[in-house]
């Protein structure tokens, strides 16, 4: 069955939802675990993994490989002319949206479309700049172990003290 919260209130528990909702005839799994204990266990495991040097090394290596693959496949091998054509098409879309706004057509969807087009254009312009370099990136020089450790430290702090995370977002 599916695992979910099967009893609420102060002592909420996770368990098999089929057993909880449909009974023993559908699922015989009556095992339940307190919500608080399971969530604390998961958070503590995540914290240990985020602070573990060997885990960090594996994650960092995975990041390097993924970034190298991304740069190789989507930037360096990109067709410069194709990117320029896409930039021109998006520029026309942006001009059309701006003209619609100038004519008094104001809507949330037009505003979102304009922001989306501007973001796409900026991404394509960045991609175009990178294609002109025509060089292979050394991702290991761009992403340092210290940066990852700092990020993991921040994530760990947010796992340990989620209230500070909510305070941070409420200040934005």
Steps between C-alpha positions, in 0.01 A plus 500: 500500500583865516666650805334813633382671815229269634416666827509868581513724797777533751620142446480470121633178350616374163364167384346311211209705366337192346494324836378815676224580249398156370596258774688173537328338203683738263833531685623319810771758576394657830844646572491866603774739603467834672523786251739700717741207546512414130550860391771558763676184387492610136628849584782361717601260223504786247712711732752217549516446123542871425784530752676178398817568296463190280137588422606852418774370270251275314250783462771739383624249242142455378467878470821523300395226260151649453631851439768377259237303310268802494768736372618253241156405368303820522750780470819412319334285233218749446447649159583871519269591209212309656544684828511836321175414317332410828618829653350689204168312533480572871588866438200523267280338767628747759427795269148369435434464873638848572279643222196325648577658837545842334156457339349456844470124508601416854468151642690268726553254213661770282725606787604138561555441128723809480707391801527147356616632161754734658640211706521275194674774302753559777570125525548476124730803498708338775506176306607689186786662692615160622489345152733767370758395760499153340698357786443224750420622849685375800203476732729404787648850486154660498345301785720468806471252784470793743192625313334161531593470868350844562182400317476174696556690822212734412276206410589324825417812700162521325432134582596550863319832539215523247348800680795714389429395141143627525623824660746548215229451235255727677756783489532482120 
